[in-house]
Amino acid sequence: MQLALFPLSAHLLPGGVMPLRIFEPRYQRMIAEAGESGFALCMVDPRQPDALRNMLPIATRVTIIDFDRLPDG
């Protein structure tokens, strides 16, 4: 199974709920394509200059349980 990675400086533990406001077009597309399989929320170290290269080796598979579409998409 392949899942899209959504990097954040916070982590979601299994069974947890995290409200997100998705406004960047690349992540809006990721959410739209996630469907029932969901996506993986991975933690990055925000202290590193290039955080995307410093993803920690842990992620949680996330499913969308509710959403509201705001005027900005």
ROFIDO-649514 format. One record per residue: x negated, y negated, z negated of N, C-alpha, C, O in turn; residue in one letter. Coordinates in steps of 0.02 Angstrom, whole numbers, padded with zeros to 5 digits, always signed. Atoms other than C-alpha are relative to their C-alpha. Layout:
% ROFIDO-649514
XYZXYZXYZXYZa
...
% end
This chain:
% ROFIDO-649514
-00043+00059+00000+00000+00000+00000-00045-00062+00000-00095-00064-00035m
+00035+00063-00001-00062-00174+00040+00045-00055-00028+00104-00059-00011q
-00037+00056+00029-00008-00326-00060-00039-00064+00010-00100-00064+00008l
+00032+00065-00004-00044-00509-00034-00023-00020-00070+00009-00004-00119a
+00027+00024+00064-00151-00588-00171+00018-00073-00010+00008-00115+00034l
-00016+00069+00019-00090-00745-00258-00045-00018-00059-00033+00004-00115f
+00047+00016+00053-00235-00818-00358+00025-00056-00046+00049-00108-00022p
-00018+00050+00050-00197-00913-00518-00051+00000-00056-00088+00048-00064l
+00045+00002+00059-00294-00968-00672+00035+00029-00061+00008+00026-00116s
-00037-00034+00054-00162-00878-00778+00014+00071+00023+00010+00087+00082a
-00015-00069-00018-00117-00695-00784+00067+00021-00028+00088-00003-00081h
-00065-00026+00020+00049-00605-00796-00008+00073-00019-00032+00113+00021l
+00004-00069+00022+00056-00446-00897+00061+00038+00024+00114+00008+00036l
-00057-00040-00022+00168-00302-00842+00061-00011-00045+00055-00012-00106p
-00062+00012+00037+00348-00334-00893+00012-00073-00015+00066-00091-00040g
-00007+00071+00015+00319-00521-00910+00038-00037+00055+00050-00011+00109g
-00036+00044-00047+00411-00663-00824-00039-00066+00003-00059-00093-00049v
+00037+00062-00009+00323-00816-00752+00035-00043+00053+00039-00024+00111m
-00029+00045-00050+00413-00962-00669-00056-00032+00040-00106-00055+00012p
+00049+00030-00045+00316-01026-00519+00034-00051+00045+00093-00042+00063l
-00024+00048-00050+00339-01177-00406-00048+00006+00059-00105-00016+00056r
+00041-00013-00059+00274-01127-00235+00012-00056+00050+00067-00065+00075i
-00009+00057-00045+00242-01280-00126-00050-00001+00058-00039-00035+00108f
+00048-00002-00055+00089-01242-00019+00027+00046+00055+00051+00100+00041e
-00028-00040-00055+00140-01178+00155-00026+00071+00003+00012+00117+00018p
+00026-00068-00004+00023-01028+00148+00031+00046-00053+00042+00105-00040r
-00031-00041+00052+00100-00968-00016+00075+00005+00011+00105+00056-00008y
-00071-00006-00018+00277-01007+00043+00008+00057+00051+00056+00096+00046q
-00003-00054-00049+00242-00891+00191-00012+00067-00034+00022+00116-00018r
+00013-00062+00036+00170-00759+00074+00062+00024-00037+00079+00083-00036m
-00060-00017+00038+00326-00764-00035+00055+00024+00048+00090+00073+00034i
-00051-00019-00049+00439-00755+00118-00013+00071+00028+00034+00108+00041a
+00018-00065-00027+00345-00601+00181-00005+00055-00053-00010+00114-00036e
+00009-00049+00054+00333-00516+00010+00055+00052-00001+00042+00111-00012a
-00056-00047-00001+00505-00439+00022+00005+00041-00064-00011+00016-00118g
-00009-00043+00058+00541-00293-00093-00066+00027-00028-00069+00048-00085e
+00064-00027+00024+00358-00239-00104-00034-00048-00048-00076-00026-00088s
+00028+00048+00046+00312-00400-00196-00069-00023+00022-00088-00018+00081g
+00068+00023-00013+00136-00471-00209-00040+00011-00064-00012+00029-00115f
+00043-00010+00058-00012-00461-00327-00023-00067-00026-00051-00108+00011a
+00023+00061+00033-00047-00601-00449-00068+00016-00031-00074+00058-00075l
+00068-00014+00024-00234-00606-00479-00028-00062-00035-00013-00119-00016c
+00027+00054+00040-00329-00710-00605-00068-00022+00027-00110+00020+00044m
+00064+00028-00020-00470-00825-00554-00029-00039-00059+00007-00060-00105v
+00034+00039+00051-00598-00913-00662-00002-00073+00023-00041-00089+00068d
-00004+00069-00024-00555-01099-00644-00064-00040-00013-00072-00095+00014p
+00063+00036+00014-00727-01148-00711-00051+00009+00055-00101-00027+00058r
+00047-00013-00055-00813-01078-00557+00013-00049+00057+00071-00066+00070q
-00010+00049-00053-00842-01200-00413+00040+00026+00059+00078-00012+00089p
-00038-00029-00055-00771-01081-00283+00042+00057-00030+00023+00115-00025d
-00040-00048+00039-00633-00994-00382+00024+00059+00041+00031+00114+00015a
-00024-00056-00040-00572-00888-00236-00052+00055+00006-00035+00113+00018l
+00053-00051-00002-00740-00799-00235-00011+00030-00068-00050+00077-00075r
+00010-00023+00069-00728-00772-00422+00064+00029-00030+00080+00015-00088n
-00059-00032+00025-00569-00672-00437-00021+00055-00049-00067+00094-00035m
+00013-00053+00048-00569-00561-00589+00028+00066+00027+00077+00064+00065l
-00021-00064-00030-00549-00375-00550+00063+00029-00032+00065+00088-00049p
-00063-00023+00028-00372-00364-00617+00056-00040+00034+00048-00099+00048i
-00058+00032-00030-00203-00403-00542+00063+00035-00024+00059+00093-00047a
-00064-00030+00018-00020-00371-00579+00046-00004+00060+00053-00057+00090t
-00049+00000-00054+00106-00320-00448+00062-00037-00025+00089-00022-00078r
-00055+00044+00019+00245-00449-00452+00058+00009+00049+00048+00014+00109v
-00060+00002-00042+00422-00441-00388+00039-00063-00017+00041-00085-00074t
-00039+00061+00009+00532-00592-00363+00070+00021-00023+00103+00060+00010i
-00065-00019+00027+00689-00579-00470+00052-00055+00010+00112-00042+00006i
-00047+00056-00009+00765-00751-00439-00039-00058+00031-00099-00066+00017d
+00033+00059-00027+00726-00908-00341+00051-00053+00019+00109-00038+00031f
-00038+00058-00024+00793-01080-00297-00043-00034+00052-00102-00044+00041d
+00037+00037-00052+00743-01170-00138+00010-00074-00013+00066-00099-00012r
+00000+00072+00012+00697-01350-00174-00006-00038+00066-00021-00008+00117l
+00004+00039-00062+00698-01492-00046-00067+00006+00036-00069-00001+00098p
+00065-00005-00033+00512-01470-00013-00017+00070+00025-00073+00084+00044d
+00008-00068-00027+00537-01288+00037-00009+00052-00053-00017+00111-00038g
% end
